[in-house]
Amino acid sequence: MFEDVSPLKPPTRSLDLMSIEELEERIEALKADIAACEAMIASKKNQRAAADAIFGRKGE
């Protein structure tokens, strides 16, 4: 039932203490994480659609 998902981690230090370059790097890393999540969601939706096409949806 529960998927293998690690909890979101808070920033290791205050954003106020980070330089502009560090903040930009952090944003890029977060964007990469978001893109990976979006790709996984798309993959799982495709898998579900394929299973639904073969087995039908529950309750039908």
Biopython code that builds the backbone (N, CA, C, O; Angstrom):
import numpy as np
from Bio.PDB.StructureBuilder import StructureBuilder

atoms = [
    (1, "MET", "N", (0.823, -1.188, 0.000)),
    (1, "MET", "CA", (0.000, 0.000, 0.000)),
    (1, "MET", "C", (0.866, 1.250, 0.000)),
    (1, "MET", "O", (0.644, 2.167, -0.790)),
    (2, "PHE", "N", (1.852, 1.285, 0.885)),
    (2, "PHE", "CA", (2.737, 2.440, 0.927)),
    (2, "PHE", "C", (3.876, 2.234, -0.054)),
    (2, "PHE", "O", (4.465, 1.155, -0.121)),
    (3, "GLU", "N", (4.174, 3.250, -0.796)),
    (3, "GLU", "CA", (5.268, 3.170, -1.744)),
    (3, "GLU", "C", (6.564, 3.546, -1.054)),
    (3, "GLU", "O", (6.560, 4.187, -0.003)),
    (4, "ASP", "N", (7.660, 3.145, -1.648)),
    (4, "ASP", "CA", (8.971, 3.435, -1.084)),
    (4, "ASP", "C", (9.316, 4.895, -1.354)),
    (4, "ASP", "O", (9.950, 5.225, -2.356)),
    (5, "VAL", "N", (8.887, 5.758, -0.445)),
    (5, "VAL", "CA", (9.086, 7.195, -0.611)),
    (5, "VAL", "C", (9.759, 7.732, 0.638)),
    (5, "VAL", "O", (9.304, 7.501, 1.758)),
    (6, "SER", "N", (10.846, 8.451, 0.426)),
    (6, "SER", "CA", (11.499, 9.064, 1.580)),
    (6, "SER", "C", (10.834, 10.408, 1.862)),
    (6, "SER", "O", (10.398, 11.089, 0.933)),
    (7, "PRO", "N", (10.753, 10.792, 3.117)),
    (7, "PRO", "CA", (10.129, 12.076, 3.444)),
    (7, "PRO", "C", (10.970, 13.240, 2.924)),
    (7, "PRO", "O", (12.188, 13.135, 2.777)),
    (8, "LEU", "N", (10.295, 14.335, 2.654)),
    (8, "LEU", "CA", (11.013, 15.526, 2.218)),
    (8, "LEU", "C", (11.916, 16.000, 3.339)),
    (8, "LEU", "O", (11.542, 15.986, 4.512)),
    (9, "LYS", "N", (13.101, 16.416, 2.960)),
    (9, "LYS", "CA", (14.061, 16.862, 3.959)),
    (9, "LYS", "C", (14.087, 18.390, 3.991)),
    (9, "LYS", "O", (14.073, 19.030, 2.939)),
    (10, "PRO", "N", (14.124, 18.966, 5.161)),
    (10, "PRO", "CA", (14.234, 20.424, 5.245)),
    (10, "PRO", "C", (15.625, 20.854, 4.787)),
    (10, "PRO", "O", (16.556, 20.049, 4.783)),
    (11, "PRO", "N", (15.765, 22.103, 4.407)),
    (11, "PRO", "CA", (17.093, 22.572, 4.017)),
    (11, "PRO", "C", (18.080, 22.347, 5.154)),
    (11, "PRO", "O", (17.736, 22.472, 6.330)),
    (12, "THR", "N", (19.313, 22.012, 4.782)),
    (12, "THR", "CA", (20.309, 21.732, 5.809)),
    (12, "THR", "C", (20.740, 22.992, 6.535)),
    (12, "THR", "O", (21.263, 22.934, 7.648)),
    (13, "ARG", "N", (20.521, 24.116, 5.906)),
    (13, "ARG", "CA", (20.832, 25.380, 6.574)),
    (13, "ARG", "C", (19.865, 26.448, 6.090)),
    (13, "ARG", "O", (19.156, 26.268, 5.100)),
    (14, "SER", "N", (19.854, 27.539, 6.794)),
    (14, "SER", "CA", (18.922, 28.615, 6.487)),
    (14, "SER", "C", (19.179, 29.172, 5.093)),
    (14, "SER", "O", (20.324, 29.375, 4.690)),
    (15, "LEU", "N", (18.110, 29.413, 4.376)),
    (15, "LEU", "CA", (18.247, 30.014, 3.052)),
    (15, "LEU", "C", (18.867, 31.399, 3.144)),
    (15, "LEU", "O", (19.531, 31.850, 2.211)),
    (16, "ASP", "N", (18.653, 32.071, 4.260)),
    (16, "ASP", "CA", (19.225, 33.405, 4.449)),
    (16, "ASP", "C", (20.746, 33.388, 4.407)),
    (16, "ASP", "O", (21.377, 34.379, 4.038)),
    (17, "LEU", "N", (21.330, 32.259, 4.786)),
    (17, "LEU", "CA", (22.786, 32.167, 4.849)),
    (17, "LEU", "C", (23.413, 31.718, 3.537)),
    (17, "LEU", "O", (24.638, 31.702, 3.408)),
    (18, "MET", "N", (22.588, 31.355, 2.564)),
    (18, "MET", "CA", (23.106, 30.847, 1.292)),
    (18, "MET", "C", (23.381, 31.993, 0.328)),
    (18, "MET", "O", (22.672, 32.999, 0.307)),
    (19, "SER", "N", (24.433, 31.813, -0.469)),
    (19, "SER", "CA", (24.770, 32.815, -1.485)),
    (19, "SER", "C", (23.809, 32.681, -2.666)),
    (19, "SER", "O", (23.055, 31.713, -2.762)),
    (20, "ILE", "N", (23.848, 33.651, -3.546)),
    (20, "ILE", "CA", (23.011, 33.607, -4.748)),
    (20, "ILE", "C", (23.329, 32.358, -5.550)),
    (20, "ILE", "O", (22.422, 31.668, -6.016)),
    (21, "GLU", "N", (24.612, 32.062, -5.715)),
    (21, "GLU", "CA", (25.022, 30.889, -6.480)),
    (21, "GLU", "C", (24.521, 29.600, -5.827)),
    (21, "GLU", "O", (24.064, 28.689, -6.517)),
    (22, "GLU", "N", (24.606, 29.525, -4.509)),
    (22, "GLU", "CA", (24.125, 28.340, -3.799)),
    (22, "GLU", "C", (22.615, 28.192, -3.947)),
    (22, "GLU", "O", (22.108, 27.083, -4.118)),
    (23, "LEU", "N", (21.909, 29.302, -3.882)),
    (23, "LEU", "CA", (20.460, 29.262, -4.057)),
    (23, "LEU", "C", (20.094, 28.814, -5.471)),
    (23, "LEU", "O", (19.171, 28.021, -5.653)),
    (24, "GLU", "N", (20.816, 29.322, -6.469)),
    (24, "GLU", "CA", (20.557, 28.920, -7.853)),
    (24, "GLU", "C", (20.833, 27.433, -8.048)),
    (24, "GLU", "O", (20.082, 26.750, -8.743)),
    (25, "GLU", "N", (21.907, 26.926, -7.439)),
    (25, "GLU", "CA", (22.220, 25.498, -7.521)),
    (25, "GLU", "C", (21.126, 24.674, -6.854)),
    (25, "GLU", "O", (20.731, 23.622, -7.357)),
    (26, "ARG", "N", (20.653, 25.153, -5.740)),
    (26, "ARG", "CA", (19.578, 24.447, -5.020)),
    (26, "ARG", "C", (18.314, 24.403, -5.862)),
    (26, "ARG", "O", (17.646, 23.371, -5.930)),
    (27, "ILE", "N", (17.983, 25.515, -6.501)),
    (27, "ILE", "CA", (16.803, 25.564, -7.367)),
    (27, "ILE", "C", (16.943, 24.554, -8.499)),
    (27, "ILE", "O", (15.991, 23.835, -8.802)),
    (28, "GLU", "N", (18.110, 24.486, -9.126)),
    (28, "GLU", "CA", (18.326, 23.538, -10.221)),
    (28, "GLU", "C", (18.185, 22.098, -9.733)),
    (28, "GLU", "O", (17.602, 21.262, -10.422)),
    (29, "ALA", "N", (18.715, 21.812, -8.555)),
    (29, "ALA", "CA", (18.594, 20.461, -7.995)),
    (29, "ALA", "C", (17.131, 20.128, -7.712)),
    (29, "ALA", "O", (16.684, 19.012, -7.977)),
    (30, "LEU", "N", (16.391, 21.088, -7.179)),
    (30, "LEU", "CA", (14.970, 20.866, -6.901)),
    (30, "LEU", "C", (14.180, 20.677, -8.197)),
    (30, "LEU", "O", (13.273, 19.847, -8.256)),
    (31, "LYS", "N", (14.523, 21.445, -9.233)),
    (31, "LYS", "CA", (13.857, 21.278, -10.528)),
    (31, "LYS", "C", (14.114, 19.885, -11.084)),
    (31, "LYS", "O", (13.221, 19.273, -11.669)),
    (32, "ALA", "N", (15.340, 19.380, -10.902)),
    (32, "ALA", "CA", (15.659, 18.029, -11.367)),
    (32, "ALA", "C", (14.838, 16.998, -10.599)),
    (32, "ALA", "O", (14.346, 16.034, -11.186)),
    (33, "ASP", "N", (14.688, 17.194, -9.303)),
    (33, "ASP", "CA", (13.867, 16.287, -8.494)),
    (33, "ASP", "C", (12.409, 16.325, -8.950)),
    (33, "ASP", "O", (11.757, 15.284, -9.042)),
    (34, "ILE", "N", (11.906, 17.511, -9.232)),
    (34, "ILE", "CA", (10.525, 17.659, -9.696)),
    (34, "ILE", "C", (10.351, 16.950, -11.037)),
    (34, "ILE", "O", (9.362, 16.248, -11.243)),
    (35, "ALA", "N", (11.304, 17.129, -11.945)),
    (35, "ALA", "CA", (11.223, 16.469, -13.250)),
    (35, "ALA", "C", (11.230, 14.952, -13.093)),
    (35, "ALA", "O", (10.493, 14.254, -13.789)),
    (36, "ALA", "N", (12.053, 14.439, -12.187)),
    (36, "ALA", "CA", (12.092, 12.996, -11.942)),
    (36, "ALA", "C", (10.756, 12.513, -11.386)),
    (36, "ALA", "O", (10.273, 11.448, -11.772)),
    (37, "CYS", "N", (10.164, 13.279, -10.493)),
    (37, "CYS", "CA", (8.851, 12.919, -9.939)),
    (37, "CYS", "C", (7.783, 12.929, -11.027)),
    (37, "CYS", "O", (6.952, 12.023, -11.089)),
    (38, "GLU", "N", (7.801, 13.940, -11.876)),
    (38, "GLU", "CA", (6.818, 14.025, -12.952)),
    (38, "GLU", "C", (6.969, 12.858, -13.920)),
    (38, "GLU", "O", (5.973, 12.312, -14.396)),
    (39, "ALA", "N", (8.213, 12.472, -14.216)),
    (39, "ALA", "CA", (8.447, 11.331, -15.100)),
    (39, "ALA", "C", (7.934, 10.042, -14.468)),
    (39, "ALA", "O", (7.349, 9.205, -15.156)),
    (40, "MET", "N", (8.146, 9.876, -13.179)),
    (40, "MET", "CA", (7.669, 8.675, -12.491)),
    (40, "MET", "C", (6.145, 8.636, -12.469)),
    (40, "MET", "O", (5.552, 7.574, -12.655)),
    (41, "ILE", "N", (5.512, 9.773, -12.246)),
    (41, "ILE", "CA", (4.047, 9.835, -12.267)),
    (41, "ILE", "C", (3.530, 9.432, -13.645)),
    (41, "ILE", "O", (2.590, 8.644, -13.747)),
    (42, "ALA", "N", (4.136, 9.964, -14.703)),
    (42, "ALA", "CA", (3.715, 9.629, -16.064)),
    (42, "ALA", "C", (3.883, 8.134, -16.321)),
    (42, "ALA", "O", (3.011, 7.504, -16.919)),
    (43, "SER", "N", (4.993, 7.571, -15.876)),
    (43, "SER", "CA", (5.247, 6.145, -16.051)),
    (43, "SER", "C", (4.197, 5.310, -15.326)),
    (43, "SER", "O", (3.676, 4.341, -15.879)),
    (44, "LYS", "N", (3.891, 5.683, -14.100)),
    (44, "LYS", "CA", (2.904, 4.938, -13.315)),
    (44, "LYS", "C", (1.504, 5.066, -13.921)),
    (44, "LYS", "O", (0.733, 4.107, -13.899)),
    (45, "LYS", "N", (1.174, 6.230, -14.455)),
    (45, "LYS", "CA", (-0.123, 6.394, -15.113)),
    (45, "LYS", "C", (-0.209, 5.511, -16.352)),
    (45, "LYS", "O", (-1.251, 4.915, -16.628)),
    (46, "ASN", "N", (0.902, 5.429, -17.105)),
    (46, "ASN", "CA", (0.922, 4.569, -18.288)),
    (46, "ASN", "C", (0.772, 3.102, -17.897)),
    (46, "ASN", "O", (0.051, 2.352, -18.555)),
    (47, "GLN", "N", (1.450, 2.696, -16.830)),
    (47, "GLN", "CA", (1.335, 1.316, -16.350)),
    (47, "GLN", "C", (-0.096, 1.018, -15.914)),
    (47, "GLN", "O", (-0.636, -0.045, -16.222)),
    (48, "ARG", "N", (-0.701, 1.949, -15.206)),
    (48, "ARG", "CA", (-2.084, 1.761, -14.754)),
    (48, "ARG", "C", (-3.025, 1.662, -15.954)),
    (48, "ARG", "O", (-3.911, 0.808, -15.982)),
    (49, "ALA", "N", (-2.833, 2.532, -16.941)),
    (49, "ALA", "CA", (-3.688, 2.507, -18.125)),
    (49, "ALA", "C", (-3.542, 1.181, -18.866)),
    (49, "ALA", "O", (-4.528, 0.631, -19.356)),
    (50, "ALA", "N", (-2.316, 0.667, -18.950)),
    (50, "ALA", "CA", (-2.100, -0.619, -19.615)),
    (50, "ALA", "C", (-2.788, -1.741, -18.846)),
    (50, "ALA", "O", (-3.418, -2.611, -19.447)),
    (51, "ALA", "N", (-2.672, -1.726, -17.535)),
    (51, "ALA", "CA", (-3.331, -2.750, -16.718)),
    (51, "ALA", "C", (-4.848, -2.633, -16.836)),
    (51, "ALA", "O", (-5.544, -3.643, -16.941)),
    (52, "ASP", "N", (-5.354, -1.418, -16.821)),
    (52, "ASP", "CA", (-6.799, -1.210, -16.960)),
    (52, "ASP", "C", (-7.290, -1.710, -18.319)),
    (52, "ASP", "O", (-8.387, -2.258, -18.424)),
    (53, "ALA", "N", (-6.476, -1.519, -19.355)),
    (53, "ALA", "CA", (-6.863, -1.970, -20.690)),
    (53, "ALA", "C", (-6.939, -3.492, -20.751)),
    (53, "ALA", "O", (-7.782, -4.050, -21.454)),
    (54, "ILE", "N", (-6.059, -4.159, -20.014)),
    (54, "ILE", "CA", (-6.046, -5.623, -20.022)),
    (54, "ILE", "C", (-7.108, -6.189, -19.086)),
    (54, "ILE", "O", (-7.881, -7.065, -19.473)),
    (55, "PHE", "N", (-7.144, -5.692, -17.872)),
    (55, "PHE", "CA", (-7.986, -6.281, -16.834)),
    (55, "PHE", "C", (-9.276, -5.520, -16.565)),
    (55, "PHE", "O", (-10.157, -6.021, -15.867)),
    (56, "GLY", "N", (-9.392, -4.342, -17.100)),
    (56, "GLY", "CA", (-10.555, -3.514, -16.814)),
    (56, "GLY", "C", (-10.396, -2.831, -15.472)),
    (56, "GLY", "O", (-9.584, -3.241, -14.643)),
    (57, "ARG", "N", (-11.160, -1.809, -15.271)),
    (57, "ARG", "CA", (-11.092, -1.064, -14.004)),
    (57, "ARG", "C", (-11.898, -1.784, -12.952)),
    (57, "ARG", "O", (-12.852, -2.494, -13.268)),
    (58, "LYS", "N", (-11.520, -1.605, -11.702)),
    (58, "LYS", "CA", (-12.288, -2.185, -10.598)),
    (58, "LYS", "C", (-13.682, -1.571, -10.583)),
    (58, "LYS", "O", (-13.853, -0.379, -10.838)),
    (59, "GLY", "N", (-14.661, -2.394, -10.284)),
    (59, "GLY", "CA", (-16.023, -1.893, -10.171)),
    (59, "GLY", "C", (-16.778, -1.881, -11.484)),
    (59, "GLY", "O", (-17.934, -1.460, -11.528)),
    (60, "GLU", "N", (-16.145, -2.335, -12.552)),
    (60, "GLU", "CA", (-16.852, -2.365, -13.842)),
    (60, "GLU", "C", (-17.336, -3.750, -14.140)),
    (60, "GLU", "O", (-17.953, -3.978, -15.181)),
]
sb = StructureBuilder()
sb.init_structure("model")
sb.init_model(0)
sb.init_chain("A")
sb.init_seg("    ")
for serial, (resi, resn, name, xyz) in enumerate(atoms, 1):
    if name == "N":
        sb.init_residue(resn, " ", resi, " ")
    sb.init_atom(name, np.array(xyz, "f"), 0.0, 1.0, " ", f" {name:<3s}", serial, name[0])
structure = sb.get_structure()
